[in-house]
Amino acid sequence: MICKNKQKMICVNSAVMMAVLLTAALFAVTASPAAGAKEFIQPTYEFSTNYYDAYGEPDLYASVIGDTEFERGETAQVRIVLSNRGVLYGFKAKTNVDTNNGEHAQSLKELEYESLRTTAFGIKAEIVSTTDHIDVDPTTSVQTLESLYPGVLPDQPMSFTITISDNAPAGNYFLLLPVSYEFQSQVEMTDGSTVRLGLPDRDHTTFYKTRNTTLQIPVLIEPASKFIVSDVEGELTSGQSGTINVTYTNVGELEAADAFARIIVMKPLSSDRSVVNLGNIAPGESKTASFDLAAEISAVEKNYGIDSEIKYYDEDGEIHFSDNIIVEVPLKSRDAGISITTLALAGILLMAAYMGYNTIRKQNNKK
């Protein structure tokens, strides 16, 4: 505010009043009505007066509620709270004001409106995965908020659904959270002159700017033991028993202690011993389990997928079970050694012998 010499005392009092009003306005920000909606087209500068410029913008941060550690194959909710740490640094006078006319009251009113400059309006947040090992459910990937005032948290967190791949390596990952919003860039007083433009009778008009920022959300995939079937030796024959050697490899990051391999067989296969002790299996180490299986004589010749799993103790002494691991076991028929070609040749020979026999018999009968 620019003061004339003869009004020095009035100016001092006005400055004190402005400071008090400004302080009250800052504490009343959370009670101010939302200004995000554009109710009408903004009038041109000829119909408004700018008394002050405010300095400061919204400053958004993201915090995750709960644990950010996940297991392979897990589908979980990532709950994120956005907060606004925007700071209003101050104001700069732009228009001379005479304290003994109505403009002084208008300028003080503008200060109240300018205090909303650090509020974010029309917030849109979309979570994005930066790796193929983490999928984001598209039905929850976009979340919105009408407004976010400094120091005031939303009533509800944003909730995003993610799925961790079964093959994801353990380690730290980051999800990206691009956020777009608007904020007040300028407030100007209209003194009700917008009525002449056919616009609502308001004492001020507000101009907005759009901001974009990208926040990072940390995700930790926990290290653990993980098993695959790296080799299968042996085959079965219908109507007979046989031994299948299954090699399991720990492709995870942690040792599996006192591990047991178990298979689950169904007809036409059976087993008298379905559990084999493998001992400790270090990361990268392989252990072989031998299973005695029997196949019914009616078993069809093909590869049979047998379900198996590993039971083990982790580094904290807690029991864990691996994911289901399929063991492909080949089975052949007892008659598989006789090919179709052999059967066809045998049929031809039998037919030729039969025809030859009939020919000889007819000749004998004529004699």
C-alpha positions as a Markdown table, in Angstrom:
| # | Residue | x | y | z |
|---|---|---|---|---|
| 1 | Met | 0.0 | 0.0 | 0.0 |
| 2 | Ile | 1.4 | 3.5 | -1.0 |
| 3 | Cys | 0.6 | 6.3 | 1.6 |
| 4 | Lys | 0.5 | 10.0 | 1.2 |
| 5 | Asn | 2.4 | 12.1 | 3.8 |
| 6 | Lys | -0.7 | 13.8 | 5.2 |
| 7 | Gln | -2.3 | 10.4 | 5.8 |
| 8 | Lys | 0.7 | 8.8 | 7.5 |
| 9 | Met | -1.1 | 8.1 | 10.7 |
| 10 | Ile | -4.1 | 6.6 | 8.9 |
| 11 | Cys | -1.7 | 4.5 | 6.8 |
| 12 | Val | -0.1 | 3.0 | 9.9 |
| 13 | Asn | -3.4 | 2.1 | 11.4 |
| 14 | Ser | -4.5 | 0.6 | 8.1 |
| 15 | Ala | -1.3 | -1.4 | 7.9 |
| 16 | Val | -2.0 | -2.8 | 11.4 |
| 17 | Met | -5.5 | -3.6 | 10.4 |
| 18 | Met | -4.3 | -5.3 | 7.2 |
| 19 | Ala | -1.9 | -7.5 | 9.2 |
| 20 | Val | -4.6 | -8.6 | 11.6 |
| 21 | Leu | -7.0 | -9.3 | 8.7 |
| 22 | Leu | -4.3 | -11.2 | 6.8 |
| 23 | Thr | -3.6 | -13.4 | 9.9 |
| 24 | Ala | -7.3 | -14.1 | 10.3 |
| 25 | Ala | -7.6 | -14.9 | 6.6 |
| 26 | Leu | -4.7 | -17.4 | 6.8 |
| 27 | Phe | -6.3 | -19.3 | 9.7 |
| 28 | Ala | -9.7 | -19.2 | 8.0 |
| 29 | Val | -8.5 | -20.8 | 4.8 |
| 30 | Thr | -9.9 | -24.2 | 5.6 |
| 31 | Ala | -13.3 | -22.7 | 6.2 |
| 32 | Ser | -13.3 | -20.8 | 2.9 |
| 33 | Pro | -15.6 | -22.1 | 0.1 |
| 34 | Ala | -14.1 | -24.2 | -2.7 |
| 35 | Ala | -13.2 | -22.1 | -5.7 |
| 36 | Gly | -12.3 | -24.8 | -8.1 |
| 37 | Ala | -15.4 | -24.7 | -10.3 |
| 38 | Lys | -15.5 | -22.1 | -13.1 |
| 39 | Glu | -19.0 | -20.8 | -12.9 |
| 40 | Phe | -18.6 | -18.3 | -15.6 |
| 41 | Ile | -16.2 | -16.9 | -18.3 |
| 42 | Gln | -13.7 | -14.6 | -16.7 |
| 43 | Pro | -14.2 | -10.9 | -17.6 |
| 44 | Thr | -11.4 | -8.9 | -19.2 |
| 45 | Tyr | -9.0 | -6.8 | -17.1 |
| 46 | Glu | -11.0 | -3.6 | -18.0 |
| 47 | Phe | -13.7 | -4.7 | -15.6 |
| 48 | Ser | -11.5 | -5.6 | -12.7 |
| 49 | Thr | -8.9 | -4.1 | -10.4 |
| 50 | Asn | -5.8 | -5.9 | -9.1 |
| 51 | Tyr | -4.8 | -4.5 | -5.7 |
| 52 | Tyr | -2.3 | -7.1 | -4.6 |
| 53 | Asp | -0.2 | -10.0 | -6.0 |
| 54 | Ala | 0.2 | -13.0 | -3.7 |
| 55 | Tyr | 3.2 | -15.2 | -3.7 |
| 56 | Gly | 3.2 | -19.0 | -3.0 |
| 57 | Glu | 1.7 | -22.1 | -4.6 |
| 58 | Pro | 0.4 | -25.5 | -3.6 |
| 59 | Asp | 3.2 | -28.1 | -2.8 |
| 60 | Leu | 1.9 | -31.6 | -2.9 |
| 61 | Tyr | 3.4 | -34.7 | -1.2 |
| 62 | Ala | 2.3 | -38.4 | -1.1 |
| 63 | Ser | 2.5 | -40.7 | 1.9 |
| 64 | Val | 1.6 | -44.5 | 1.9 |
| 65 | Ile | -0.6 | -45.8 | 4.6 |
| 66 | Gly | 0.6 | -49.2 | 6.0 |
| 67 | Asp | 3.3 | -51.6 | 4.8 |
| 68 | Thr | 5.0 | -51.1 | 1.4 |
| 69 | Glu | 6.5 | -54.6 | 1.4 |
| 70 | Phe | 4.7 | -57.2 | -0.8 |
| 71 | Glu | 5.2 | -60.8 | -1.7 |
| 72 | Arg | 5.5 | -62.3 | -5.2 |
| 73 | Gly | 2.1 | -63.2 | -6.6 |
| 74 | Glu | 0.3 | -60.9 | -4.1 |
| 75 | Thr | -2.6 | -58.6 | -5.1 |
| 76 | Ala | -2.8 | -55.7 | -2.7 |
| 77 | Gln | -4.2 | -52.2 | -2.1 |
| 78 | Val | -1.8 | -49.3 | -2.0 |
| 79 | Arg | -3.4 | -46.5 | 0.0 |
| 80 | Ile | -2.0 | -43.1 | -0.6 |
| 81 | Val | -2.7 | -39.8 | 1.2 |
| 82 | Leu | -1.9 | -36.6 | -0.6 |
| 83 | Ser | -0.9 | -33.6 | 1.6 |
| 84 | Asn | -0.5 | -29.9 | 0.7 |
| 85 | Arg | 2.5 | -28.1 | 2.2 |
| 86 | Gly | 2.1 | -24.9 | 0.2 |
| 87 | Val | 3.2 | -21.7 | 1.9 |
| 88 | Leu | 1.8 | -18.2 | 1.3 |
| 89 | Tyr | 5.0 | -16.1 | 1.4 |
| 90 | Gly | 3.4 | -12.6 | 1.2 |
| 91 | Phe | 1.8 | -9.9 | -0.9 |
| 92 | Lys | 2.9 | -7.0 | -3.0 |
| 93 | Ala | 0.7 | -3.9 | -3.5 |
| 94 | Lys | -0.1 | -3.3 | -7.2 |
| 95 | Thr | -2.6 | -0.3 | -7.0 |
| 96 | Asn | -2.5 | 2.9 | -5.0 |
| 97 | Val | -5.4 | 3.1 | -2.6 |
| 98 | Asp | -6.9 | 6.1 | -0.8 |
| 99 | Thr | -7.9 | 5.1 | 2.7 |
| 100 | Asn | -10.9 | 7.3 | 2.8 |
| 101 | Asn | -12.8 | 5.8 | -0.1 |
| 102 | Gly | -14.4 | 2.4 | -0.8 |
| 103 | Glu | -11.3 | 1.0 | -2.5 |
| 104 | His | -9.6 | 0.4 | 0.8 |
| 105 | Ala | -12.3 | -2.0 | 1.9 |
| 106 | Gln | -12.1 | -3.7 | -1.5 |
| 107 | Ser | -8.3 | -4.1 | -1.2 |
| 108 | Leu | -8.6 | -5.7 | 2.2 |
| 109 | Lys | -11.3 | -8.1 | 0.8 |
| 110 | Glu | -8.9 | -9.1 | -2.0 |
| 111 | Leu | -6.4 | -10.1 | 0.6 |
| 112 | Glu | -8.9 | -12.7 | 1.9 |
| 113 | Tyr | -9.4 | -14.1 | -1.5 |
| 114 | Glu | -5.7 | -14.2 | -2.3 |
| 115 | Ser | -5.0 | -16.3 | 0.8 |
| 116 | Leu | -6.5 | -19.3 | -1.2 |
| 117 | Arg | -3.6 | -19.1 | -3.6 |
| 118 | Thr | -1.9 | -22.2 | -2.0 |
| 119 | Thr | -5.0 | -24.4 | -2.3 |
| 120 | Ala | -5.0 | -27.1 | -5.0 |
| 121 | Phe | -8.3 | -27.6 | -6.9 |
| 122 | Gly | -9.5 | -30.3 | -9.4 |
| 123 | Ile | -6.8 | -32.8 | -8.4 |
| 124 | Lys | -6.3 | -35.8 | -10.7 |
| 125 | Ala | -3.8 | -38.5 | -9.7 |
| 126 | Glu | -3.0 | -41.6 | -11.9 |
| 127 | Ile | -0.6 | -44.3 | -10.6 |
| 128 | Val | 1.8 | -45.8 | -13.2 |
| 129 | Ser | 4.0 | -48.9 | -13.0 |
| 130 | Thr | 7.5 | -48.6 | -14.3 |
| 131 | Thr | 8.1 | -52.4 | -14.5 |
| 132 | Asp | 6.4 | -55.4 | -16.0 |
| 133 | His | 6.7 | -57.1 | -12.7 |
| 134 | Ile | 4.0 | -54.9 | -11.1 |
| 135 | Asp | 0.5 | -54.5 | -12.7 |
| 136 | Val | -1.9 | -51.7 | -11.8 |
| 137 | Asp | -5.6 | -52.4 | -12.0 |
| 138 | Pro | -6.9 | -49.9 | -14.6 |
| 139 | Thr | -10.3 | -49.6 | -12.8 |
| 140 | Thr | -8.5 | -48.0 | -9.8 |
| 141 | Ser | -5.6 | -46.3 | -11.5 |
| 142 | Val | -7.1 | -42.8 | -11.6 |
| 143 | Gln | -8.3 | -41.0 | -8.4 |
| 144 | Thr | -9.6 | -37.4 | -8.0 |
| 145 | Leu | -10.0 | -34.8 | -5.3 |
| 146 | Glu | -12.0 | -31.6 | -5.5 |
| 147 | Ser | -9.6 | -29.6 | -3.4 |
| 148 | Leu | -6.7 | -29.8 | -1.0 |
| 149 | Tyr | -6.0 | -27.1 | 1.5 |
| 150 | Pro | -2.6 | -26.6 | 3.1 |
| 151 | Gly | -2.4 | -28.6 | 6.4 |
| 152 | Val | -5.7 | -30.4 | 5.8 |
| 153 | Leu | -5.7 | -34.1 | 4.9 |
| 154 | Pro | -8.4 | -35.7 | 2.7 |
| 155 | Asp | -11.2 | -37.5 | 4.4 |
| 156 | Gln | -10.3 | -40.7 | 2.6 |
| 157 | Pro | -7.0 | -42.0 | 1.2 |
| 158 | Met | -6.7 | -42.8 | -2.5 |
| 159 | Ser | -6.7 | -46.6 | -3.0 |
| 160 | Phe | -4.9 | -48.3 | -5.9 |
| 161 | Thr | -4.9 | -52.1 | -6.6 |
| 162 | Ile | -1.6 | -53.7 | -7.7 |
| 163 | Thr | -0.5 | -57.2 | -8.5 |
| 164 | Ile | 3.0 | -58.5 | -8.1 |
| 165 | Ser | 4.3 | -61.0 | -10.6 |
| 166 | Asp | 5.2 | -64.5 | -9.5 |
| 167 | Asn | 8.5 | -64.0 | -11.3 |
| 168 | Ala | 9.4 | -60.6 | -9.9 |
| 169 | Pro | 12.9 | -60.4 | -8.5 |
| 170 | Ala | 13.2 | -59.1 | -4.9 |
| 171 | Gly | 14.2 | -55.5 | -4.5 |
| 172 | Asn | 13.1 | -51.9 | -4.4 |
| 173 | Tyr | 10.7 | -50.6 | -7.1 |
| 174 | Phe | 9.0 | -47.2 | -7.6 |
| 175 | Leu | 5.5 | -46.5 | -8.9 |
| 176 | Leu | 5.0 | -43.1 | -10.4 |
| 177 | Leu | 2.1 | -40.9 | -9.4 |
| 178 | Pro | 1.6 | -38.0 | -11.9 |
| 179 | Val | -0.7 | -35.4 | -10.3 |
| 180 | Ser | -2.3 | -32.5 | -12.1 |
| 181 | Tyr | -4.2 | -29.6 | -10.4 |
| 182 | Glu | -5.2 | -26.0 | -10.6 |
| 183 | Phe | -4.5 | -23.1 | -8.3 |
| 184 | Gln | -5.4 | -19.4 | -8.1 |
| 185 | Ser | -2.9 | -17.4 | -10.1 |
| 186 | Gln | -4.6 | -14.0 | -9.6 |
| 187 | Val | -7.6 | -12.5 | -7.9 |
| 188 | Glu | -9.0 | -9.1 | -9.0 |
| 189 | Met | -12.0 | -7.1 | -7.6 |
| 190 | Thr | -14.9 | -6.3 | -9.9 |
| 191 | Asp | -17.1 | -4.1 | -7.6 |
| 192 | Gly | -20.2 | -5.9 | -9.2 |
| 193 | Ser | -19.4 | -4.6 | -12.7 |
| 194 | Thr | -19.7 | -8.1 | -14.1 |
| 195 | Val | -23.5 | -7.6 | -14.1 |
| 196 | Arg | -23.1 | -5.4 | -17.2 |
| 197 | Leu | -21.6 | -8.3 | -19.0 |
| 198 | Gly | -24.5 | -10.6 | -18.2 |
| 199 | Leu | -22.4 | -12.4 | -15.6 |
| 200 | Pro | -23.2 | -13.2 | -12.0 |
| 201 | Asp | -23.0 | -10.3 | -9.6 |
| 202 | Arg | -19.7 | -11.1 | -7.8 |
| 203 | Asp | -17.2 | -8.7 | -6.2 |
| 204 | His | -14.2 | -10.5 | -7.6 |
| 205 | Thr | -12.9 | -12.7 | -10.4 |
| 206 | Thr | -10.3 | -15.5 | -10.2 |
| 207 | Phe | -7.8 | -16.6 | -12.7 |
| 208 | Tyr | -6.2 | -20.1 | -12.5 |
| 209 | Lys | -3.1 | -21.9 | -13.7 |
| 210 | Thr | -2.5 | -25.6 | -14.1 |
| 211 | Arg | 0.4 | -27.4 | -12.5 |
| 212 | Asn | 1.7 | -31.0 | -13.1 |
| 213 | Thr | 4.0 | -32.9 | -10.8 |
| 214 | Thr | 5.1 | -36.5 | -10.5 |
| 215 | Leu | 5.4 | -38.2 | -7.1 |
| 216 | Gln | 7.2 | -41.5 | -6.4 |
| 217 | Ile | 5.7 | -44.4 | -4.4 |
| 218 | Pro | 8.2 | -46.9 | -3.1 |
| 219 | Val | 7.4 | -50.6 | -3.3 |
| 220 | Leu | 9.6 | -53.4 | -1.8 |
| 221 | Ile | 9.2 | -57.0 | -3.1 |
| 222 | Glu | 10.4 | -59.2 | -0.2 |
| 223 | Pro | 13.2 | -61.7 | -0.8 |
| 224 | Ala | 12.1 | -65.3 | -0.3 |
| 225 | Ser | 12.7 | -68.9 | -1.4 |
| 226 | Lys | 11.3 | -69.8 | -4.8 |
| 227 | Phe | 11.3 | -73.2 | -6.5 |
| 228 | Ile | 11.1 | -74.5 | -10.0 |
| 229 | Val | 11.3 | -78.0 | -11.5 |
| 230 | Ser | 14.6 | -78.0 | -13.4 |
| 231 | Asp | 14.7 | -81.6 | -14.5 |
| 232 | Val | 12.5 | -84.8 | -14.6 |
| 233 | Glu | 14.1 | -88.2 | -15.3 |
| 234 | Gly | 12.2 | -91.5 | -15.9 |
| 235 | Glu | 9.0 | -92.5 | -17.4 |
| 236 | Leu | 6.0 | -94.7 | -16.6 |
| 237 | Thr | 4.4 | -97.6 | -18.4 |
| 238 | Ser | 0.7 | -98.4 | -18.1 |
| 239 | Gly | 0.1 | -101.4 | -15.8 |
| 240 | Gln | 3.5 | -101.1 | -14.2 |
| 241 | Ser | 5.4 | -99.2 | -11.5 |
| 242 | Gly | 8.4 | -96.9 | -12.0 |
| 243 | Thr | 10.6 | -94.3 | -10.4 |
| 244 | Ile | 10.5 | -90.7 | -11.4 |
| 245 | Asn | 13.4 | -88.4 | -10.3 |
| 246 | Val | 12.3 | -84.8 | -9.9 |
| 247 | Thr | 15.0 | -82.0 | -9.5 |
| 248 | Tyr | 13.9 | -78.9 | -7.7 |
| 249 | Thr | 16.0 | -75.7 | -7.9 |
| 250 | Asn | 15.8 | -72.7 | -5.5 |
| 251 | Val | 15.8 | -69.7 | -7.7 |
| 252 | Gly | 14.9 | -67.3 | -4.9 |
| 253 | Glu | 17.1 | -65.2 | -2.7 |
| 254 | Leu | 16.8 | -67.0 | 0.7 |
| 255 | Glu | 17.7 | -70.5 | 1.9 |
| 256 | Ala | 14.9 | -73.0 | 2.5 |
| 257 | Ala | 15.6 | -75.0 | 5.7 |
| 258 | Asp | 14.5 | -78.6 | 6.3 |
| 259 | Ala | 12.6 | -78.7 | 3.0 |
| 260 | Phe | 10.2 | -81.5 | 2.0 |
| 261 | Ala | 8.8 | -82.2 | -1.5 |
| 262 | Arg | 5.3 | -83.5 | -1.8 |
| 263 | Ile | 3.4 | -84.7 | -4.9 |
| 264 | Ile | -0.3 | -85.1 | -5.3 |
| 265 | Val | -1.3 | -87.9 | -7.7 |
| 266 | Met | -4.7 | -88.9 | -9.0 |
| 267 | Lys | -6.0 | -91.8 | -11.0 |
| 268 | Pro | -4.8 | -93.4 | -13.2 |
| 269 | Leu | -1.6 | -92.8 | -11.2 |
| 270 | Ser | -0.8 | -93.7 | -7.6 |
| 271 | Ser | 2.0 | -93.5 | -5.1 |
| 272 | Asp | 2.8 | -95.2 | -1.8 |
| 273 | Arg | 5.2 | -92.5 | -0.8 |
| 274 | Ser | 4.4 | -88.9 | -1.8 |
| 275 | Val | 6.7 | -87.0 | 0.6 |
| 276 | Val | 10.5 | -86.8 | 0.3 |
| 277 | Asn | 13.0 | -85.0 | 2.5 |
| 278 | Leu | 15.3 | -82.6 | 0.6 |
| 279 | Gly | 17.1 | -81.0 | 3.5 |
| 280 | Asn | 18.4 | -77.4 | 3.3 |
| 281 | Ile | 18.3 | -75.8 | -0.2 |
| 282 | Ala | 20.4 | -72.7 | -0.6 |
| 283 | Pro | 19.7 | -70.0 | -3.3 |
| 284 | Gly | 20.7 | -71.4 | -6.7 |
| 285 | Glu | 21.0 | -75.0 | -5.2 |
| 286 | Ser | 19.2 | -78.0 | -6.6 |
| 287 | Lys | 18.0 | -81.2 | -4.9 |
| 288 | Thr | 16.5 | -84.3 | -6.4 |
| 289 | Ala | 13.5 | -86.2 | -5.0 |
| 290 | Ser | 12.7 | -89.8 | -6.2 |
| 291 | Phe | 9.1 | -90.8 | -6.3 |
| 292 | Asp | 7.8 | -94.4 | -6.9 |
| 293 | Leu | 4.7 | -94.2 | -9.0 |
| 294 | Ala | 2.3 | -96.8 | -10.5 |
| 295 | Ala | 0.1 | -96.5 | -13.5 |
| 296 | Glu | -3.2 | -98.4 | -14.1 |
| 297 | Ile | -3.2 | -100.6 | -17.2 |
| 298 | Ser | -6.0 | -98.4 | -18.6 |
| 299 | Ala | -3.8 | -95.3 | -18.5 |
| 300 | Val | -3.8 | -93.4 | -21.7 |
| 301 | Glu | -0.4 | -92.7 | -23.3 |
| 302 | Lys | 0.5 | -89.0 | -22.7 |
| 303 | Asn | 2.3 | -86.6 | -20.4 |
| 304 | Tyr | 0.7 | -86.3 | -17.0 |
| 305 | Gly | 0.9 | -83.1 | -15.0 |
| 306 | Ile | 1.4 | -83.9 | -11.3 |
| 307 | Asp | 1.0 | -81.2 | -8.7 |
| 308 | Ser | 3.8 | -80.8 | -6.2 |
| 309 | Glu | 4.9 | -78.3 | -3.5 |
| 310 | Ile | 7.8 | -77.6 | -1.2 |
| 311 | Lys | 7.3 | -77.2 | 2.5 |
| 312 | Tyr | 10.2 | -75.4 | 4.3 |
| 313 | Tyr | 11.3 | -73.1 | 7.1 |
| 314 | Asp | 12.4 | -69.6 | 6.5 |
| 315 | Glu | 15.2 | -67.7 | 8.2 |
| 316 | Asp | 12.8 | -66.7 | 11.0 |
| 317 | Gly | 11.9 | -70.3 | 11.7 |
| 318 | Glu | 8.4 | -70.0 | 10.2 |
| 319 | Ile | 6.8 | -72.6 | 8.0 |
| 320 | His | 6.1 | -71.8 | 4.4 |
| 321 | Phe | 4.7 | -73.6 | 1.4 |
| 322 | Ser | 5.8 | -72.9 | -2.2 |
| 323 | Asp | 3.4 | -72.2 | -5.0 |
| 324 | Asn | 2.1 | -75.2 | -6.8 |
| 325 | Ile | 4.8 | -76.7 | -9.1 |
| 326 | Ile | 3.7 | -78.9 | -12.0 |
| 327 | Val | 5.8 | -82.0 | -12.7 |
| 328 | Glu | 5.4 | -83.3 | -16.3 |
| 329 | Val | 5.6 | -87.2 | -16.2 |
| 330 | Pro | 5.6 | -89.1 | -19.5 |
| 331 | Leu | 3.6 | -92.3 | -19.7 |
| 332 | Lys | 3.6 | -94.9 | -22.5 |
| 333 | Ser | 1.4 | -97.8 | -23.3 |
| 334 | Arg | 2.6 | -101.4 | -22.8 |
| 335 | Asp | 1.8 | -101.9 | -26.5 |
| 336 | Ala | 3.5 | -98.8 | -27.6 |
| 337 | Gly | 6.4 | -100.8 | -29.2 |
| 338 | Ile | 4.1 | -102.1 | -32.0 |
| 339 | Ser | 3.7 | -99.4 | -34.5 |
| 340 | Ile | 0.7 | -98.8 | -36.8 |
| 341 | Thr | 2.9 | -99.8 | -39.8 |
| 342 | Thr | 3.8 | -103.1 | -38.2 |
| 343 | Leu | 0.1 | -103.8 | -37.4 |
| 344 | Ala | -0.8 | -103.0 | -41.0 |
| 345 | Leu | 1.9 | -105.3 | -42.5 |
| 346 | Ala | 0.8 | -108.0 | -40.2 |
| 347 | Gly | -2.8 | -107.6 | -41.4 |
| 348 | Ile | -1.7 | -107.7 | -45.0 |
| 349 | Leu | 0.3 | -110.9 | -44.4 |
| 350 | Leu | -2.6 | -112.5 | -42.6 |
| 351 | Met | -4.9 | -111.6 | -45.5 |
| 352 | Ala | -2.5 | -112.9 | -48.1 |
| 353 | Ala | -2.1 | -116.2 | -46.2 |
| 354 | Tyr | -5.8 | -116.5 | -45.9 |
| 355 | Met | -6.3 | -115.9 | -49.6 |
| 356 | Gly | -3.5 | -118.3 | -50.5 |
| 357 | Tyr | -5.0 | -121.0 | -48.3 |
| 358 | Asn | -8.4 | -120.5 | -49.9 |
| 359 | Thr | -6.9 | -120.8 | -53.4 |
| 360 | Ile | -5.0 | -124.0 | -52.5 |
| 361 | Arg | -8.2 | -125.5 | -51.0 |
| 362 | Lys | -10.2 | -124.8 | -54.1 |
| 363 | Gln | -7.6 | -126.4 | -56.3 |
| 364 | Asn | -7.6 | -129.5 | -54.1 |
| 365 | Asn | -11.3 | -129.7 | -54.3 |
| 366 | Lys | -11.3 | -129.7 | -58.1 |
| 367 | Lys | -8.9 | -132.6 | -58.2 |
